[in-house]
Amino acid sequence: MKLQISHQTNYYYGELAYRSVQYIRMTPMQMPHQIIHQWSVMLPKVATNQKDGFGNDWLTLSRNEAHNNLQMQASGIVEINTDTERLEDMAHVPYLLFTVQSPLTECSAAMRAFAAPYLKDPTHDHLKAMAADLITKMPFIKDMTHVGTTATEAFAIGAGVCQDHTHVFIGCCRDQHIPARYVSGYLYDDTENHMASHAWAEVWLDGYWYTFDVSNQLFAPSSHVYVAIGRDYLDAAPVRGVRMGGGYENLYSQVLVTRLS
């Protein structure tokens, strides 16, 4: 399936910022599941291109002049294999790395009690059942959480977005020493256009990585475009950075994913 993707992100600052450094992960990964036919990231100035420790494409944008906004536009055409059921491990990032909790995925006693019936025997079917129960306990509701909300906090709130579902699911798995990783990317959905990039979990079972998209109850990446992987949101966020000045910021982000063939 060939997809046209447009990802626009604009930050507007209440005051002038005098210096900023942004780390941008908005370029799809090169992998057997997907072919990148064309891709570009338009930025206010030339950025440095490199790869991070997980193999994600990473642009570093440094601005030393006064500015009151940051505008980024990523777009291109990606063809995905809709028959992909699972992924092989990456030689440079061993799966055991993803058994270690991060501050965003730490498992609470409540999370552990919730997951216990499913993780006594962590089969693929049992993990799918856990994902189904999780979306019931934590329905998708915007503006209840933010990018710094931990799995423990989101589970206690009882609602969240894809990032929160992913953190909770990952945290429950890692608590039982089951490798689980965070994936950011894009989702094709013929009923709506997502206003932001998407996130889902993958779990290492029987020698392969399997998809657990809790928010959409999808368990194969047949509609997913991979951009970055990591331990949690902070490793795979589309944009992270620091700045001097700028005051309060407003963010506008929109993702459009349309099918070409």
N, C-alpha and C positions, 0 to 999 in steps of 0.2 A: 504494500500500500504506500503510495507516494503522497507526502504531505507538504503543504506550504505553511510555513510557520513565520509569524511576526510577533516579536516580543519587544514592547516599548516600555521603558521605565524612565520616569522623570522625577527628580527631587527638586523642590523649590525651597529656598532658605529665607527665613524672615529677615536676616541680616547678611552682610557680605562675609563670605568665608575667605580667608587669606591663604590658606594652604589646605590641601586634602590629598589623601592617598586612598584609592579604591581598588579592591581586588574583585575581579569580575569573572564569573564562571557562567558563560552564556553560549558556549560552543558545544554542540553535541559530540559525544564520544565516538571514536572510530572503533567499531566492534562488529562481530559477525551478524548481530541482530539488525544492524542498520547501515545504510549507505548514505553518506553525505554527498549529495549531488552538487550543492552549492551552499555557501554560508558566509555571512559577513556580519561584523559587529561595528557599527558606526558610533564613534566617540568624539568628544570635543577636541581631542588631540591624540597624537600617536601614543600608543601604549606598548609596554614591554610584554612579549608573549613567552610563556614558559609552561611547564607542567608541574603540578604539585606532587606530593608524595603518593597520592592515590592514582596518579595518571590522568587527572583532569586537566583540561586546557585552562590556563589561568592568565588573564590579562591584568597587568598592574598599571593603573592610570594615576599619574602624579600631576597635580596642578599647583603651581606656585604663584599664580596671578589671582587677583581678587575676582570672585565669582559668586553669583547668588542662585545658581541652579546647576544641575547635572542631568544631562539628557543622553540616553543610550538607546540604540535601536539595533536589535539582533534579528536577522531574517535569513531565510533560505529554504531549501527543499531537501527533505530527508525521506528516504524510502525505508520502511521497516518491514521485517518479516513477520507476517501475522500468524505464522505457524510456530513461532518460537514458544516452547513450553518451559524451558529452563536455560540457565547460562552456566558455562564452565567457569572455574576459578581463574583469577588473573595471577600469573606467575610472580609479578612484582608486589602483589598485596595479598599475602597468605590469609586464608579464611579465619585462622585462629586470632588474628588481630581484632576481629569483630566480636569476640567474646568479652571484651573489656568494656565496662560501663563508662560513660562520660557524665559530667554533671547534669546534662539535659535528659539523660535516659535512666538515671538511678531509679531503682524499683522500690516502691513503698510497700508496707505490710498489706495495705488494701489491694494494691496491684497484684501482689504475690498470691493473696487469697483468691482473687478473681481468676488468675491464670492456672492455679494448681490443678483443677480437674482436667485441663487440656494438656498440660505439660508433663503429667505423670508418664504418658506415652506420646511423645511429640511427633506423631505421624502427620503427613500432609493434610489428611482429612481433619484431624483434631485441631490443627492450626487454623484451617479454614473455619471451623466451628468457633474458635476463639475470636477470630476476626469478625464473624457475624454477631457474636455476643457483644463485642467491644463497640461496634457502631450503634448498637441498641443502647448501651450504657452511656456512650459519648456521641450523641448525634452531631452531625455537621452543622455548626452554627458559627457564623462569622462574628468577629469583634469581641469574642469572649476571652481570647488569649492574645498573646503577642509573640514575637520571635524569641524572646527570652524566657517564655513560660516553660517550665520543666515538665517532664512526664508526670511526676507526682502531683504537681499543681493542677495540670489539665485533667487528670483522672479525678481529683477531688472536686473540681468544678463540674465535671460531668458533661462537658461539651468542648468542641474545638474544631479545628480545621485539619487538613491532611497532614500537616507537619506534626500536630499533636497526636493524631491517631498513630502515626509512624513511630514517634518517640515512645509512646506507651507500649506498643506492640514489641518494638525492639527491646525495651527495658525488661519486659516480662521474659522474653526469650533469653537474653543474656544473663538474667538472674539465675537461670538454670544451666548456664554454660553452653547455651545453644548459639552458634554464631549468627548474628543478624546485622544487616547494614542498612544505612539510609541512602536512598536514591532520590535525586532531584531531576526533573525533566519536564516533558510536555505530554499531555494526554489528548488524544483525538476523541471527541465526543460529538456525534452528529446531531445532538439535541441542544447543545449550548456551547458557547465559547468561554473558556476559563479566563478570569480576570488576573490571574497570577500563575506563576509556574507551579508545577505539581510535585508531590512527594509521595513515596511509597516505601515499604519495607521489602527486603529480601532476606530469606533464611536459608542457611546451608543445611541441606538434607540429602543424605545418601550420595554425597559427592557432587552435588550441584546446587546452584542458587535458584530458589523458587520465589516468585513474585507474590506478595501479599499487599494488595492495594486496599486497605481497610475502608477508606472513604467511599470507594466505588464498588467494593466487593468484587474485585477482579483479581484472578489468581493465575494469570498468564499475561505477559507483556505485549499482547496482540494489538494494543492501541497506544503503546508507550514509546516515547523517544527519550533515550538516556542522555543526560547532560553531565552529571557528576555523581560520584559515590563518596561516602565517608562514614564516619562513626555517628554523626548527627547533623542537624541543620547547619551548624557552624562550619563544618567541613565541605558542605555542598551548596551553600547559599549562593544565589545568583550574584548578589552584590554585598560586599562587606567593606568597611573602611573607617577611616578616622579623618577629622578635619579640625582646623583651628578657626574659631568664629562660626558665623552662620546662623546662630540662634536656633529657633524652632524650625523644623523642616516638615513639609508636606510631601507625601509620596503619591504619585499616580502611576499605576502599572496596568498594562493590558496585554494579554496573550490571545492571539487569534490563530487557530489551527484549522485548516481546511483541507479537504481531500482532493487531490488532483486525479488520481487513478487508483 
